[in-house]
Amino acid sequence: MKRLFLLVVLIVAAAHQVDAQGYGQQKKSFRFAGDSVMRYEWTRDIPTPEGTENEDRYFVQARPRIELSLGPVELGVGGLFNYSNEDNELLPDGEPRLVIRDNFYSRDARFDLYYAKVKLGPVEAVGGRMIMPFFLTGMIWDEDLRPLGGGLSLDFDQTNGSVRFAVRGLYATQSHWFPDESVMYGGTAELGIKSGQNSQLVFSGSYLDFRDLDTLDPRIRRQNSRDRDGTFRYDYRVADVQLRLVSAGQVPFAFVVDYCWNTALSEDNKGLWAEVSMGQLASSRARLDYTYARIDRDATVAAFNADDFYWGTGYEAHRVDLGGATTPKSSIHAIASWQRFRDSYIPEEQGQWVQRYRIEWRYVY
């Protein structure tokens, strides 16, 4: 933590030195931002040794933050406040859970973000606990998790041009909310091409090297292959390629296909994630999203990908999200998902579809 604090201080000091030498004018701005969600969730036909069971719960979250820009420097700090009727660390009878399927404490208050960012032309450096700077889908990374470390980007974005190219590097540690001393080294490259007046095609490729995974809380090691003592059986060096097509025409449209593979293995190591959406709540009254996912048990690290589904890896799933704008900053969503644990060691579970239904109200500050 001391080294991280020193990194943030050096970034800010270097940026002020550059600004003092006349590379930019000292412009200041202050912003209040963040988001909130209220959710009720029904999960049906969860496999158990006795058959199946159902779970109902509600969840409320608020993540306010403040951002301050001082010339090329941006400073940010944000809080996280969670409450649910269910304590996700304990079973209803008070016994501790052996597996935690959420990437959050259901009853919690803490700092969510604290970072310093410097942008000088095409170069951007950031240090602290930050929003993930890579283009990753929920197959690889849960957008609610904040990597702790430092990142460097080189982004050639021609505002009026037809091509954008960026490369980014990231060092992160302690990125999970549950106890975690693991380390991740990552790199990514992005190429964006305008394919029309209101559309863009984006290609991206990333490589993530996860290390020291046995320092993860054993309860969030989840479906990845483990030895009898609970340690990870394999390494996870994950390559990920994506294609995104985004159109902001009269009917906004987006399509994403994401394919990953764990280069440390030769089998049970691949994942596919595809999303399609119609509409955009910022400009229209409704939006419809569909997601298909098929992820092998050891394609990626199950502790870090999206927790919207019941399992993290080893599954096949479908999800539909119908959202409607209630105000310019808020929306209500009806979400349904179906998931089967295709890589389960129990044959009876492999064809059992777990259903999850949600009603969510989202608000953006």
C-alpha positions in Angstrom: 0.0 0.0 0.0 2.9 2.4 0.7 4.3 1.8 -2.8 0.9 2.5 -4.3 0.6 5.7 -2.3 4.0 6.8 -3.6 3.0 6.0 -7.2 -0.1 8.2 -6.9 2.0 11.1 -5.4 4.6 10.8 -8.1 2.0 10.8 -10.9 0.4 14.0 -9.5 3.8 15.7 -8.9 5.0 14.9 -12.4 1.8 16.2 -14.0 2.0 19.5 -12.1 5.7 19.8 -13.1 4.7 19.3 -16.8 1.9 21.8 -16.5 4.2 24.4 -14.9 6.5 24.1 -17.9 3.7 25.4 -20.1 2.3 22.3 -21.8 -1.2 23.1 -20.8 -3.4 25.7 -19.0 -4.5 25.0 -15.5 -8.2 24.3 -15.8 -10.2 23.2 -12.8 -13.5 21.4 -12.6 -15.4 19.5 -9.9 -17.9 16.8 -10.6 -20.3 14.6 -8.5 -21.0 11.3 -10.2 -21.9 7.7 -9.4 -24.8 5.2 -9.6 -27.4 3.4 -7.5 -29.4 0.2 -7.9 -32.4 -1.3 -6.2 -33.0 -5.0 -7.0 -35.3 -7.8 -6.2 -34.2 -11.3 -7.3 -35.7 -14.7 -7.6 -33.5 -17.7 -8.3 -35.2 -21.0 -9.0 -34.1 -24.7 -9.3 -30.7 -24.4 -7.7 -29.2 -28.0 -7.5 -28.6 -29.4 -4.0 -27.8 -32.9 -2.7 -31.5 -33.2 -1.7 -32.9 -32.0 -5.0 -33.4 -28.3 -5.8 -34.1 -25.1 -3.8 -35.2 -21.5 -4.5 -33.7 -18.2 -3.2 -35.4 -14.8 -3.1 -33.5 -11.6 -2.0 -33.4 -7.9 -2.4 -30.3 -5.7 -2.7 -29.7 -1.9 -2.5 -26.5 -0.2 -3.5 -25.2 3.4 -3.8 -21.8 4.3 -5.2 -21.4 8.1 -5.1 -18.0 9.6 -6.1 -16.4 13.0 -6.6 -13.9 13.9 -9.3 -11.6 16.9 -9.4 -9.8 18.0 -12.6 -6.7 20.2 -12.2 -5.3 20.8 -15.7 -4.0 17.4 -16.9 -4.6 15.8 -13.5 -7.9 14.1 -12.4 -8.4 13.0 -8.8 -11.3 10.8 -7.8 -12.7 9.2 -4.6 -15.9 7.2 -4.2 -17.8 5.3 -1.6 -19.8 2.0 -1.8 -22.8 1.3 0.4 -24.6 -2.1 0.2 -27.5 -3.6 2.0 -29.5 -6.8 1.4 -32.0 -8.9 3.4 -29.5 -11.8 3.0 -26.1 -12.0 4.5 -24.2 -13.6 1.7 -21.4 -14.9 4.0 -23.9 -17.0 6.1 -26.5 -19.7 5.4 -30.1 -19.1 6.7 -29.3 -21.3 9.7 -26.3 -19.1 10.6 -23.6 -21.5 9.3 -20.8 -20.0 7.2 -21.1 -20.5 3.4 -18.4 -22.7 1.8 -18.9 -20.9 -1.5 -19.7 -17.2 -2.0 -21.1 -16.5 -5.5 -21.3 -12.7 -5.2 -18.4 -10.3 -5.9 -19.6 -8.1 -3.0 -20.4 -8.1 0.7 -24.2 -7.8 0.9 -23.9 -5.5 3.9 -21.0 -3.2 3.5 -19.7 0.4 3.5 -16.3 1.2 2.2 -14.2 3.3 -0.3 -15.0 2.1 -3.8 -12.5 4.2 -5.7 -9.5 6.4 -5.0 -7.2 7.3 -7.8 -5.1 9.9 -9.5 -5.0 10.1 -13.3 -2.8 12.2 -15.6 -3.4 12.8 -19.3 -0.8 14.5 -21.5 -1.7 14.3 -25.1 -2.0 10.6 -26.1 -0.4 9.4 -22.9 -2.5 8.6 -19.8 -1.2 7.2 -16.4 -3.4 6.2 -13.5 -2.7 4.9 -10.1 -4.9 3.8 -7.2 -8.1 1.8 -7.0 -9.7 2.4 -10.4 -12.3 1.4 -12.9 -11.0 -1.4 -15.1 -9.4 0.4 -18.0 -9.5 -2.5 -20.4 -12.4 -3.4 -22.8 -13.5 -6.6 -21.2 -16.9 -8.3 -21.1 -18.4 -10.1 -18.1 -16.8 -13.3 -19.2 -13.5 -12.1 -18.0 -14.1 -9.2 -15.5 -17.0 -8.0 -13.4 -17.3 -4.3 -13.9 -18.1 -3.9 -10.2 -14.6 -5.0 -9.3 -11.9 -2.3 -9.0 -8.3 -3.2 -9.8 -5.8 -1.7 -7.4 -2.5 -0.7 -8.9 -1.3 1.3 -11.9 -1.9 1.6 -15.6 -0.4 3.3 -18.6 -2.2 4.0 -21.9 -1.2 5.4 -25.3 -4.4 6.4 -27.1 -4.3 8.0 -30.6 -7.9 9.1 -30.9 -8.5 11.2 -34.0 -11.7 13.0 -33.0 -12.6 13.8 -36.6 -10.7 10.9 -38.1 -11.8 7.4 -39.1 -9.3 5.4 -37.1 -8.5 5.1 -33.4 -5.7 3.0 -32.0 -4.8 2.5 -28.3 -2.5 0.2 -26.3 -2.7 -0.1 -22.5 -0.8 -1.9 -19.8 -2.0 -2.7 -16.2 -0.6 -4.0 -13.0 -3.2 -4.9 -10.4 -3.4 -6.6 -7.0 -6.0 -7.1 -4.3 -8.7 -6.5 -6.9 -11.5 -8.5 -5.2 -13.6 -7.2 -2.4 -13.1 -10.5 -0.5 -9.6 -11.2 0.9 -7.2 -11.3 -2.0 -3.5 -10.9 -2.4 -3.4 -12.1 -6.0 -1.6 -10.2 -8.8 -2.6 -9.6 -12.4 -0.4 -8.3 -15.2 -2.3 -7.3 -18.3 -1.9 -5.7 -21.7 -4.4 -4.8 -24.4 -4.6 -3.2 -27.9 -7.7 -1.6 -29.5 -8.3 -0.6 -33.1 -11.5 1.4 -33.8 -12.6 2.1 -37.4 -15.6 4.2 -38.4 -17.8 2.1 -40.6 -20.3 4.8 -41.4 -21.4 8.2 -40.3 -22.9 6.9 -37.0 -21.2 3.5 -36.6 -17.9 2.1 -35.4 -16.1 -1.2 -35.6 -13.7 -2.0 -32.7 -11.2 -4.8 -32.6 -9.5 -5.5 -29.3 -7.1 -8.1 -28.0 -6.0 -8.6 -24.4 -3.7 -10.8 -22.4 -4.1 -11.3 -18.6 -1.6 -13.1 -16.5 -3.1 -14.0 -13.1 -0.6 -15.0 -10.3 -0.7 -15.9 -6.6 -4.3 -17.0 -7.0 -4.0 -19.3 -3.9 -4.1 -16.1 -1.8 -7.7 -15.6 -2.9 -10.4 -16.3 -0.2 -11.1 -20.0 -0.6 -14.8 -19.2 -0.7 -14.5 -17.4 -4.0 -12.3 -19.9 -5.9 -15.5 -21.4 -7.2 -15.7 -23.7 -10.2 -12.0 -23.6 -11.3 -10.2 -27.0 -11.0 -8.6 -27.4 -7.6 -6.6 -30.0 -5.7 -7.8 -31.7 -2.6 -6.2 -29.0 -0.4 -8.2 -26.3 -2.2 -5.3 -24.9 -4.2 -5.6 -24.1 -7.9 -4.6 -27.0 -10.1 -3.7 -24.8 -13.1 -2.2 -21.5 -14.1 -4.4 -18.8 -15.8 -2.8 -16.9 -18.6 -5.9 -15.7 -20.5 -5.9 -14.4 -24.1 -9.1 -12.5 -25.1 -10.2 -11.2 -28.5 -13.3 -9.0 -29.2 -15.2 -7.6 -32.0 -17.6 -4.7 -31.3 -20.0 -3.1 -33.8 -21.8 0.0 -32.5 -24.3 2.1 -34.4 -25.8 5.3 -33.1 -28.3 5.6 -36.0 -32.1 6.1 -35.8 -32.3 2.8 -34.0 -29.1 2.4 -31.9 -27.6 -1.0 -32.2 -24.6 -2.8 -30.7 -23.1 -6.3 -31.2 -20.3 -7.8 -29.3 -18.6 -11.2 -29.7 -15.8 -12.2 -27.3 -13.7 -15.3 -27.4 -11.1 -16.2 -24.8 -8.8 -19.1 -24.1 -6.4 -20.0 -21.2 -3.1 -20.4 -22.9 -1.7 -22.4 -20.0 -4.0 -25.3 -20.9 -4.9 -27.4 -24.0 -8.4 -28.5 -23.0 -11.4 -27.2 -21.0 -9.9 -23.7 -21.6 -12.2 -21.8 -23.9 -15.0 -19.3 -23.5 -17.5 -17.5 -25.8 -19.6 -14.5 -24.9 -22.0 -12.8 -27.4 -24.2 -9.7 -26.8 -26.7 -7.9 -28.9 -28.7 -4.8 -28.0 -31.3 -2.7 -29.6 -32.1 0.9 -28.4 -30.3 3.2 -26.1 -31.8 4.6 -22.9 -29.9 7.9 -23.2 -31.7 8.7 -26.5 -34.8 6.4 -26.6 -37.4 5.1 -24.1 -36.4 1.4 -24.2 -33.5 -1.0 -24.7 -33.4 -4.8 -25.3 -30.3 -6.8 -24.6 -29.6 -10.5 -25.2 -26.5 -12.4 -24.0 -25.3 -15.9 -24.8 -22.3 -17.4 -22.9 -20.5 -20.7 -23.0 -17.4 -20.9 -20.7 -15.3 -23.9 -19.9 -14.3 -24.6 -16.3 -10.8 -23.3 -16.6 -11.1 -20.7 -19.4 -10.6 -17.9 -17.0 -10.5 -17.1 -13.3 -14.0 -17.6 -11.9 -13.4 -15.3 -9.0 -13.3 -12.2 -11.2 -15.9 -12.6 -13.9 -19.5 -11.3 -13.7 -21.6 -12.6 -10.8 -24.9 -12.0 -12.5 -25.1 -15.8 -13.2 -25.1 -18.4 -10.4 -21.9 -20.0 -11.6 -18.7 -18.3 -12.8 -17.3 -20.9 -15.2 -18.1 -24.3 -16.6 -21.6 -23.2 -17.8 -23.9 -22.4 -20.7 -26.3 -19.5 -20.3 -28.8 -17.1 -21.9 -29.9 -13.7 -20.5 -32.5 -11.2 -21.6 -32.7 -7.6 -20.3 -35.6 -5.3 -21.2 -35.0 -1.8 -19.9 -37.2 1.3 -20.0 -36.3 4.9 -19.2 -38.2 6.4 -16.3 -36.3 9.8 -16.2 -33.3 11.0 -18.1 -31.1 9.5 -15.4 -33.1 6.5 -14.2 -34.5 3.3 -15.7 -36.3 0.1 -14.7 -35.3 -3.3 -16.0 -36.8 -6.8 -16.2 -34.1 -9.4 -16.5 -34.3 -13.2 -17.0 -31.5 -15.7 -17.2 -31.2 -19.4 -17.7 -28.0 -21.3 -16.9 -26.8 -24.9 -16.7 -23.6 -26.1 -15.0 -22.4 -28.1 -18.1 -19.0 -29.0 -16.5 -20.4 -30.2 -13.2 -18.8 -33.4 -11.8 -22.4 -34.5 -10.9 -24.1 -35.8 -14.2 -27.6 -34.9 -12.9 -26.6 -31.2 -12.6 -25.2 -30.9 -16.1 -28.7 -30.6 -17.7 -30.4 -28.7 -14.9 -31.3 -25.1 -15.9 -31.2 -22.6 -13.0 -33.5 -19.7 -13.7 -32.9 -16.2 -12.3 -35.4 -13.3 -12.6 -34.7 -9.7 -11.5 -36.5 -6.4 -11.3 -34.0 -3.5 -11.1 -34.3 0.3 -10.8 -31.0 2.0 -11.8 -30.1 5.6 -11.3 -27.1 7.5 -12.6 -26.0 10.7 -10.7 
